[in-house]
């Protein structure tokens, strides 16, 4: 961090430990001196962060070659909760406050920003663990306007879900849901569960109108009271019965499965139906059967990141007691304390939904920093 003004000086020096991805499958360590805080920024001590599928894609090198060459080494993780250590200037938080971190800062200059399309559509954004260092570090300086205080005694594990829930709210907004649709969610992971839970609890989508399509029985089991579940490996007839019948399909898988899941979604949609894609692709291009889109006049929309208003709404929804009970299902019983680089490597390997242990068990993998 570059800072020349004397009034930026912190009350004391701090040494941050950072755990950047150096190359695929290898986490390193570096130390950074923090002795200055810019105006209207805060010094944060990381507490806990969630591992997103995009973190795993970077860790495995499943990104375009140019991104890896340009961005590595980079600290991963963008879903997190921290404690405010110090503040400088105008802030809505104070030392000791626990906060959730909004990972996106728009450039303010591109065409999307000038058209006020929303910060999630910025063409030159700063996004933690993507275009700049993420939360895999013990301390960081961050804009005060991008952190939101958490109520006292709030379960910090649930607060970590604010960021992925905000992305879900954006996807629901993109779908232009009217309330009478038959819906499918392809994906039995955390995003799929957050989508299904939100649609059930707050949009009152009935169980018979909500279908979740996945491949792992243990993961699908947590959806059973709010949605009709279909295991694509075992229940081929149930899947065929839905062909050409659904109004909206949310694709929430991504990665190397994209070709299959998008093709599946196109089959399930009725004519003039809508596909909303949340899943992030890997390094490869995804072949799509355009004829299916054209012949059924389908609407295909992407849903990317989220805005600050989604973020604030997500945190408010998480205050709902019944919703909190639902959210506890999607927090893994397995967590990791990050003391050394190999601890984060182990966590990312475990969280790999293709090859890691988490491929068979539901729940967001949480990592704890700043623990001895």
Secondary structure in CASP SS format (residue, H / E / C, confidence):
PFRMAT SS
TARGET T0000
AUTHOR 0000-0000-0000
METHOD secondary structure of the structure
MODEL  1
X C 1.00
X C 1.00
X C 1.00
X C 1.00
X C 1.00
X H 1.00
X H 1.00
X H 1.00
X E 1.00
X E 1.00
X E 1.00
X E 1.00
X E 1.00
X E 1.00
X E 1.00
X E 1.00
X E 1.00
X E 1.00
X C 1.00
X E 1.00
X E 1.00
X E 1.00
X E 1.00
X C 1.00
X C 1.00
X E 1.00
X E 1.00
X C 1.00
X C 1.00
X E 1.00
X E 1.00
X E 1.00
X E 1.00
X E 1.00
X E 1.00
X E 1.00
X C 1.00
X C 1.00
X C 1.00
X C 1.00
X E 1.00
X E 1.00
X E 1.00
X E 1.00
X E 1.00
X E 1.00
X E 1.00
X E 1.00
X E 1.00
X E 1.00
X C 1.00
X C 1.00
X H 1.00
X H 1.00
X H 1.00
X H 1.00
X H 1.00
X H 1.00
X H 1.00
X H 1.00
X C 1.00
X C 1.00
X C 1.00
X C 1.00
X H 1.00
X H 1.00
X H 1.00
X H 1.00
X H 1.00
X H 1.00
X H 1.00
X C 1.00
X C 1.00
X E 1.00
X E 1.00
X C 1.00
X C 1.00
X C 1.00
X E 1.00
X E 1.00
X E 1.00
X E 1.00
X E 1.00
X E 1.00
X E 1.00
X E 1.00
X E 1.00
X E 1.00
X C 1.00
X C 1.00
X C 1.00
X C 1.00
X C 1.00
X C 1.00
X C 1.00
X C 1.00
X C 1.00
X E 1.00
X E 1.00
X E 1.00
X E 1.00
X C 1.00
X C 1.00
X E 1.00
X E 1.00
X C 1.00
X C 1.00
X C 1.00
X C 1.00
X C 1.00
X H 1.00
X H 1.00
X H 1.00
X H 1.00
X C 1.00
X C 1.00
X C 1.00
X C 1.00
X H 1.00
X H 1.00
X H 1.00
X C 1.00
X C 1.00
X C 1.00
X C 1.00
X E 1.00
X E 1.00
X E 1.00
X C 1.00
X C 1.00
X C 1.00
X E 1.00
X C 1.00
X C 1.00
X C 1.00
X C 1.00
X E 1.00
X C 1.00
X E 1.00
X E 1.00
X E 1.00
X E 1.00
X E 1.00
X H 1.00
X H 1.00
X H 1.00
X E 1.00
X E 1.00
X E 1.00
X C 1.00
X C 1.00
X C 1.00
X C 1.00
X C 1.00
X C 1.00
X H 1.00
X H 1.00
X H 1.00
X H 1.00
X C 1.00
X C 1.00
X H 1.00
X H 1.00
X H 1.00
X H 1.00
X H 1.00
X H 1.00
X H 1.00
X H 1.00
X H 1.00
X H 1.00
X H 1.00
X H 1.00
X H 1.00
X H 1.00
X C 1.00
X C 1.00
X C 1.00
X C 1.00
X C 1.00
X C 1.00
X C 1.00
X E 1.00
X E 1.00
X E 1.00
X E 1.00
X C 1.00
X C 1.00
X C 1.00
X H 1.00
X H 1.00
X H 1.00
X H 1.00
X H 1.00
X H 1.00
X H 1.00
X H 1.00
X H 1.00
X H 1.00
X H 1.00
X H 1.00
X H 1.00
X C 1.00
X C 1.00
X C 1.00
X C 1.00
X H 1.00
X H 1.00
X H 1.00
X E 1.00
X E 1.00
X E 1.00
X E 1.00
X E 1.00
X C 1.00
X C 1.00
X H 1.00
X H 1.00
X H 1.00
X H 1.00
X H 1.00
X H 1.00
X H 1.00
X C 1.00
X C 1.00
X C 1.00
X C 1.00
X E 1.00
X E 1.00
X E 1.00
X E 1.00
X C 1.00
X C 1.00
X C 1.00
X C 1.00
X H 1.00
X H 1.00
X H 1.00
X H 1.00
X H 1.00
X H 1.00
X C 1.00
X C 1.00
X C 1.00
X C 1.00
X E 1.00
X E 1.00
X E 1.00
X E 1.00
X E 1.00
X E 1.00
X C 1.00
X C 1.00
X C 1.00
X E 1.00
X C 1.00
X C 1.00
X H 1.00
X H 1.00
X H 1.00
X H 1.00
X H 1.00
X H 1.00
X H 1.00
X H 1.00
X H 1.00
X H 1.00
X H 1.00
X E 1.00
X E 1.00
X E 1.00
X E 1.00
X E 1.00
X E 1.00
X E 1.00
X E 1.00
X E 1.00
X C 1.00
X C 1.00
X C 1.00
X E 1.00
X C 1.00
X C 1.00
X C 1.00
X C 1.00
X C 1.00
X C 1.00
X C 1.00
X C 1.00
X H 1.00
X H 1.00
X H 1.00
X H 1.00
X H 1.00
X H 1.00
X C 1.00
X C 1.00
X C 1.00
X E 1.00
X E 1.00
X E 1.00
X E 1.00
X C 1.00
X C 1.00
X C 1.00
X C 1.00
X C 1.00
X H 1.00
X H 1.00
X H 1.00
X H 1.00
X H 1.00
X H 1.00
X H 1.00
X H 1.00
X H 1.00
X H 1.00
X C 1.00
X C 1.00
X C 1.00
X H 1.00
X H 1.00
X H 1.00
X H 1.00
X H 1.00
X H 1.00
X H 1.00
X H 1.00
X H 1.00
X H 1.00
X E 1.00
X E 1.00
X E 1.00
X E 1.00
X E 1.00
X E 1.00
X E 1.00
X C 1.00
X C 1.00
X C 1.00
X H 1.00
X H 1.00
X H 1.00
X H 1.00
X H 1.00
X H 1.00
X H 1.00
X H 1.00
X H 1.00
X H 1.00
X H 1.00
X C 1.00
X C 1.00
X C 1.00
X C 1.00
X C 1.00
X H 1.00
X H 1.00
X H 1.00
X C 1.00
X C 1.00
X C 1.00
X C 1.00
X E 1.00
X E 1.00
X E 1.00
X E 1.00
X E 1.00
X C 1.00
X C 1.00
X C 1.00
X C 1.00
END
